Amino acid sequence: MSTDPINTMPIQQLIQMVKAAEQSKAREIRLDINQAKILALTLGEVMARLHGDLEKIIDSKLEKLNEDQIIEVNMDSGAW
């Protein structure tokens, strides 16, 4: 998985648009298809990166758990 920085500018622009609309008491915001497409691709890239990072964290925790786990078995003949 790539670790290149993600351009989050489309997400920041959406947040600014929502803030401006809220301050002006607008009832809606509009995105043209190009803005919407770029925003969707950026959100997809961010979510994919987060999912990959989460999988790495879980895998490393499972590996550490398996390494730290010690199983000891003792057997005796009992009182025969």
C-alpha positions as CSV (number, residue, x, y, z in Angstrom):
1,M,0.0,0.0,0.0
2,S,1.3,3.4,-0.9
3,T,2.4,5.8,1.8
4,D,2.4,8.9,-0.4
5,P,0.6,11.9,1.1
6,I,-3.1,12.1,0.1
7,N,-4.3,15.4,-1.3
8,T,-7.2,16.2,1.1
9,M,-7.9,19.6,-0.4
10,P,-11.3,18.5,-1.9
11,I,-12.5,17.5,1.6
12,Q,-11.3,20.7,3.1
13,Q,-13.1,22.7,0.4
14,L,-16.3,20.8,1.2
15,I,-15.9,21.6,4.9
16,Q,-15.4,25.3,4.0
17,M,-18.5,25.3,1.8
18,V,-20.6,23.8,4.5
19,K,-19.3,26.3,7.1
20,A,-20.0,29.2,4.7
21,A,-23.5,27.9,3.9
22,E,-24.2,27.5,7.6
23,Q,-23.1,31.0,8.4
24,S,-25.2,32.5,5.6
25,K,-28.1,30.3,6.6
26,A,-28.2,28.7,3.2
27,R,-30.4,25.6,2.9
28,E,-28.2,23.8,0.4
29,I,-24.8,23.6,-1.2
30,R,-24.1,22.6,-4.7
31,L,-21.2,20.8,-6.3
32,D,-20.6,20.5,-10.0
33,I,-20.0,17.0,-11.3
34,N,-16.2,17.5,-11.5
35,Q,-16.0,18.7,-7.9
36,A,-18.2,15.7,-6.8
37,K,-16.1,13.2,-8.7
38,I,-12.8,14.6,-7.2
39,L,-14.4,14.6,-3.7
40,A,-15.6,11.0,-4.1
41,L,-12.2,9.8,-5.3
42,T,-10.4,11.6,-2.4
43,L,-12.8,10.1,0.1
44,G,-12.3,6.6,-1.4
45,E,-8.5,7.0,-1.2
46,V,-8.7,8.2,2.4
47,M,-10.9,5.3,3.4
48,A,-8.8,2.8,1.6
49,R,-5.6,4.1,3.3
50,L,-7.4,4.0,6.7
51,H,-8.6,0.4,6.1
52,G,-5.0,-0.7,5.1
53,D,-3.5,1.0,8.2
54,L,-6.1,-0.7,10.4
55,E,-5.3,-4.1,8.9
56,K,-1.6,-3.5,9.5
57,I,-2.3,-2.6,13.1
58,I,-4.5,-5.7,13.7
59,D,-1.9,-8.0,12.0
60,S,0.9,-6.7,14.1
61,K,-1.2,-7.1,17.3
62,L,-2.1,-10.6,16.4
63,E,1.6,-11.5,15.6
64,K,2.6,-10.0,19.0
65,L,-0.2,-11.9,20.8
66,N,0.9,-15.2,19.1
67,E,4.6,-14.6,20.0
68,D,3.8,-13.8,23.7
69,Q,1.5,-16.8,24.1
70,I,3.2,-19.7,25.9
71,I,1.4,-22.9,26.2
72,E,2.7,-25.3,28.9
73,V,1.3,-28.9,29.2
74,N,2.2,-31.0,32.2
75,M,1.3,-34.7,32.4
76,D,1.6,-37.1,35.3
77,S,0.4,-40.6,35.8
78,G,-1.9,-39.7,38.5
79,A,-2.4,-41.8,41.7
80,W,-2.5,-45.3,40.2
